[in-house]
Amino acid sequence: MVQLLPSPSFSLSETEQEHLLEKLDVFKVQGRDKVGRKVLLIIGKHFPARMVSSEVIKNYLEEKIYPKLGEKQFSVVYVNTDVQRSENFPGISALRSIYDAIPTNVKDNIEAVYFLHPGLQARLFFATFGRLFFNGGLYSKLKYVSRVEFLWEHVRRKEIELPEFVFEHDEELEMEYRPVTDYGLESDHPRVYTAPSVDPISMYSMRCIA
């Protein structure tokens, strides 16, 4: 039986939701990549998906974040560490709504999206829905980064401040295993589509819809 995530109930006012996003530092323009472009850092674990609406998120980005990026190219670092679908995922419809609201000039200025600590479900989600939701130009810029050490090959280490739990997760991964394929930076992989005994639709699709 398909299980749907509970619908968000936004008990906070829009002003309170904006303050919450500000307080949690979900989105911030911080540091530069190796060629000097600004970096938009997004901490997925801090995203209060069940407490803020997509409209508030869109307004917050438009008022607080996009002006800091200016009219030049920039890179995005999305930190997926310890993200829980029930807590930090806004739902497919909300995600699409937020993406569609990004101004064309901002989308065009995205140089790369570095996706740190992608789990299997995240990979399956993008393999299944990525090409449907994101235009080909942006989708091709998505790069998986398996370890923090490989992120520093693309952004300036001393200019980016990551939460401690990100480094702790790295250490846990190193202690548990290090697969042959788990090195460096990857784009979306054709092998995700043919992983044995995995049905990405049944594992992810309707359960993510809020």
VENPE-V22210 format. One record per backbone hydrogen bond with DSSP energy under -0.5 kcal/mol. NH is the residue of the N-H (numbers start at 0). CO is the residue of the C=O. Records with the same first field share a line. If there is no record, write none. Layout:
NH->CO + CO
//
This chain:
3->1
4->208
8->49
9->7
10->8
16->12
17->13
18->14
19->15
20->16
21->17
22->18
23->19
24->20 + 21
25->20
27->40
29->27 + 38
32->36
33->153
35->32
37->72
38->30
39->74
40->27 + 38
41->76
42->25
43->41 + 78
45->42
46->43
47->45
48->46 + 86
49->86
50->47
51->47
56->52
57->53
58->54
59->55
60->56
61->57
62->58
63->59
64->59 + 60
65->60
67->64
68->64 + 65
69->65
71->68
73->108
74->37
75->111
76->39
77->75 + 113
78->41 + 76
79->77 + 115
82->79
86->83
87->83
88->83 + 84
89->87
91->207
94->90
95->91
96->92
97->93
98->94
99->95
100->96
101->98
105->102
106->102
107->103
108->104
109->106
110->73 + 108
111->73
112->140
113->75 + 111
114->112 + 142
115->77 + 113
116->144
117->114
122->118
123->119
124->120
125->121
126->122
127->123
128->124
129->124 + 125
131->128
132->128
133->129
138->134
139->135
140->137
141->138
142->112
143->185
144->114
145->183
149->146
150->146 + 147
151->147
152->149
153->150
154->150
155->31
156->154
158->155
159->155 + 156
161->159
165->162
166->162
167->163
168->164
169->165
170->166
171->167
172->168
173->169
174->170
175->171
176->172
181->178
182->180
185->143
191->188
192->189
193->189 + 190
194->191
197->194
199->197
202->198
203->199
204->199 + 200
207->203 + 204
208->205
//
